[in-house]
Amino acid sequence: MKNKNIKNNGKSMKMVMATSIALLVAAGFMFTALHKSNSIAGTVQVEETKTEIQSSKDGDLIIPVADVTENASFYGYEIDGTTIEVLAIKAEDGSIRTAFNTCQVCYDSGRGYYKQEGDDLVCQNCGNRFSASDVEVSKGGCNPVPIFSENKTVDNTNITISKDFLAQAKVIFDNWKA
């Protein structure tokens, strides 16, 4: 009789150990999943600012200068059923930079748009990291399509991008799935 109880206690102990290990492994997976959703490779994702757009009587996009910070703001604008998105960000030197929120290389994939992680913008298709200070400076390659000074009007209050210029960019947003 004594041997039978020892065998049963041994099976119970193994069951308790197996269950404990399974719970620890599950907890580890949950911690990892939560950690990855909040940061990637040690960088903190910045909360996106989707901003309600203002437009002029002519339908031009108006971005209030006071709303632009070091955290990228994203301005959705609809043209003929296609949503395009403009990003605005304040660079380290204090200047305000603008670009279309789509990658010059990856735009056709539908996932060639950017999210901010720390001081970088990261392409959601290829993962290329692009410094926020390089927005509107670099053209060509995997970076946001710049909106240069000749394509906008900037004063102390607003950045205005014409409806006609925005309409020209519609084609790069045809497959966009942000």
C-alpha positions in Angstrom: 0.0 0.0 0.0 2.8 2.3 0.8 4.4 1.9 -2.6 1.2 2.8 -4.4 0.9 6.1 -2.5 4.5 7.0 -3.3 3.8 6.3 -7.0 0.7 8.5 -7.0 2.5 11.3 -5.1 5.3 11.0 -7.7 2.8 11.4 -10.6 1.1 14.3 -8.8 4.4 16.0 -8.3 5.3 15.6 -12.0 1.9 17.0 -13.0 2.4 20.0 -10.7 5.9 20.6 -12.1 4.6 20.3 -15.8 1.8 22.7 -15.1 4.1 25.2 -13.4 6.5 25.2 -16.3 3.7 25.6 -18.8 2.4 28.6 -16.9 5.8 30.2 -16.7 6.4 29.7 -20.5 2.9 31.2 -21.2 3.7 34.2 -19.0 7.0 34.7 -20.8 5.3 34.7 -24.2 2.7 37.2 -22.9 5.3 39.5 -21.5 7.3 39.4 -24.8 4.2 40.1 -26.9 3.2 43.1 -24.7 6.8 44.4 -24.7 7.1 44.1 -28.5 3.8 45.9 -29.0 5.1 48.9 -27.0 8.7 49.1 -28.2 10.8 47.7 -31.0 14.5 47.0 -30.6 14.7 49.3 -27.6 13.0 52.3 -29.2 9.8 53.7 -28.1 7.0 54.2 -30.6 5.6 57.7 -30.6 1.8 58.0 -30.3 0.6 59.1 -33.7 -1.3 62.4 -34.0 -4.0 62.1 -36.6 -5.1 65.7 -37.0 -8.4 67.0 -38.3 -7.6 69.0 -41.4 -8.4 72.5 -42.2 -8.9 73.7 -45.7 -9.2 77.0 -47.5 -12.2 78.0 -49.6 -10.3 76.6 -52.6 -9.8 73.3 -50.9 -6.1 73.8 -50.1 -4.7 71.9 -47.0 -3.9 74.2 -44.1 -1.6 73.0 -41.3 -1.4 75.4 -38.3 2.3 76.0 -37.5 1.5 75.9 -33.8 0.3 72.3 -34.0 3.6 71.0 -35.4 6.0 69.4 -32.8 8.8 66.9 -32.7 6.1 64.2 -32.8 5.0 63.7 -36.4 1.4 64.9 -37.1 -0.5 63.1 -40.0 -3.1 65.0 -42.0 -5.4 62.9 -44.1 -6.9 64.5 -47.2 -9.3 62.9 -49.6 -9.2 63.5 -53.4 -11.7 61.7 -55.7 -12.2 58.8 -53.2 -8.4 58.3 -52.5 -7.0 59.3 -49.1 -3.6 60.8 -49.2 -1.7 61.7 -46.0 0.7 64.6 -45.3 3.1 64.4 -42.4 4.5 67.5 -40.6 7.3 67.4 -38.0 9.6 69.9 -36.3 13.2 69.0 -36.9 16.0 69.3 -34.3 17.0 72.8 -35.8 13.4 74.0 -35.2 12.4 74.1 -38.8 9.1 72.5 -39.9 9.4 69.8 -42.5 6.6 68.3 -44.6 6.3 65.2 -46.8 3.7 62.8 -48.1 3.4 59.9 -45.7 4.4 57.3 -48.3 7.8 55.9 -49.3 9.4 56.8 -52.6 10.4 53.2 -53.1 7.7 51.1 -51.3 4.5 53.2 -52.1 3.1 50.7 -54.5 3.2 47.9 -51.9 0.4 49.6 -50.0 2.4 49.4 -46.8 5.0 52.0 -47.7 4.0 54.5 -45.1 5.8 55.7 -42.0 5.3 55.5 -38.2 7.5 57.4 -35.8 9.8 55.5 -33.4 11.8 57.9 -31.2 13.4 60.4 -33.5 13.1 58.2 -36.6 10.3 57.5 -39.1 10.2 53.8 -40.0 8.8 52.5 -43.3 6.1 49.9 -42.5 7.0 47.9 -45.6 10.8 47.5 -45.6 11.7 48.7 -42.1 14.1 51.4 -43.3 14.7 54.0 -40.6 14.7 57.7 -41.7 15.7 60.5 -39.4 13.0 63.1 -38.8 15.6 65.8 -39.4 16.0 64.5 -43.0 12.3 64.9 -43.9 12.0 67.3 -46.8 15.8 67.3 -47.2 16.4 64.0 -49.0 14.8 62.9 -52.2 15.1 59.5 -53.8 15.5 56.2 -52.0 13.4 54.8 -49.2 12.2 58.0 -47.5 9.0 60.0 -47.3 8.1 61.9 -50.5 9.2 65.5 -49.7 7.0 68.5 -50.1 9.5 71.2 -50.9 9.1 74.9 -50.3 8.1 75.6 -53.9 5.1 73.4 -53.4 3.7 75.1 -50.3 3.3 78.5 -48.7 4.6 79.0 -45.2 4.0 82.0 -42.9 4.1 82.5 -39.1 0.6 81.0 -38.7 0.1 78.3 -41.4 1.5 75.9 -43.9 -0.7 75.9 -47.0 -0.4 73.1 -49.6 -2.5 73.7 -52.7 -5.3 71.3 -53.7 -3.8 71.1 -57.2 -0.4 69.9 -55.9 -2.1 67.4 -53.6 -4.1 66.0 -56.6 -0.8 65.4 -58.4 0.2 63.0 -55.6 -3.0 60.9 -55.7 -1.3 58.2 -57.8 1.2 57.4 -55.1 -1.6 56.6 -52.7 -3.7 54.4 -55.0 -2.7 51.2 -53.1 -2.1 52.8 -49.7 -3.4 50.8 -46.7 -2.4 52.8 -43.7 
